[in-house]
Structure formats: C-alpha cells, structure tokens
Amino acid sequence: MHPITRLHSRTAVLADENIDTDRIIPARFLTTTTRDGLGRLCFHDWRYQPDGSDNPVFPLNRPEARGCAILVAGNNFGCGSSREHAPWALLDYGIQAVLCSEIADIFRGNALKNGLLAIVIDEREHRWLLRHPGIELAIDVREQYIALPDGGRIPFRLEPFALHCLLHGVDQLGYLLQQGEAIHRYEQQEQAA
C-alpha cells in the first residue's frame, strides 16, 4: 500500500442501489490470489456486452467518467458476500475512493484494509453528489473532510486504526511486522517471569 493523505479527482456516479460484491466482480473470477488485472473484470457483467464490447449504457463507460478516481455510489454499496477481490478490482480499475451514505460493513472494512477509501457521508450531501457527476473533489484523509468546488466541506470519520494504516501506507500485517521489536521484548519479559 502507498500512504494516502489527499486525493483529488472528478467524480463518476453509479446511482444504482444495492450494488453487491458479485456485481463489482462476479464470483467466477475469484480464482486468483493476486490483485493484478482485476480492473478489467470490475463490473464485468454490467460493463461489457455479450460479444465483449463496451456496454454503452454502463455509466462508467461514458467518456465523462473515464479517469475518475472517486466513485459516488448508490446506497448499500458492496453488500453481499465478503470478498477482498471487490476492493482489489476497484483499485486496479482506478477507483481510489467510494462515497456513499450507506456502505456495507464488511466491504468497507475490506476496502479500508486494502487502501480503498470507503467513505460514509450524510444522506443530504450524498444525494447532492449523485445529482452532480463529474465535479472536482479533494479528499483530505488526515483532516477527514471532502472539499467541494465552492469551498464547502463534507466531514467524514474513519476508525483510528484504519486512518493510521492509510496515512502510513501499511496494511494490518505490515503494522504488526513494524511492532516486531516490541513483541520480542514482551515475549522475553514473559519468559523471564
């Protein structure tokens, strides 16, 4: 993971509600343990037509959505089964943040553990963002706010451990490995007691 302190991008909108993890990445693609290449499978059954060509009605295939790193999603994003492949696919696709007033808990936990900002915002602000695709936003992770083009701010909260890991670019295992010296000292004290 890389440290995430600030993200600046235009927004893409997927207003559908209850987008589950199988829609983000279909179960038949969960045969890999690597993250590389999952972006081409992200939203596969929605994004492509049966002949493999781009589906022109899929919102992220529209020219104005290309290159957007912030996804404003409909309520209950990431519901369904627990699969780490879903945030992996979004990240490999180029999405670095998902904004919504309701994000499934397991998906949100998996996302934050893997460096995907899964940010829950107020419902009123969420509705406003859904109606304004393509606006420029700046997300300040350290200060936990989203800067709007007009100078306004949308506050959000991240759990302290997730915030620490994001700011330092470390996952849970990396954090534990950083504590190796303290763990060794503790084990020595326990053995001596």
Secondary structure, DSSP 4 states (H G I P E B T S, - for coil): ----SEEEEEEEEE--S--BHHHHS-GGGTT-S--TTGGGGTTHHHHB-TTSSB-TTSGGGSGGGTT--EEEE-SSBTBSS--THHHHHHHHHT--EEEES-B-HHHHHHHHHTT-EEEE--HHHHHHHHTSTT-EEEEETTTTEEE-TTS-EEE----HHHHHHHHHT--HHHHHHHTHHHHHHHHHHHHH-
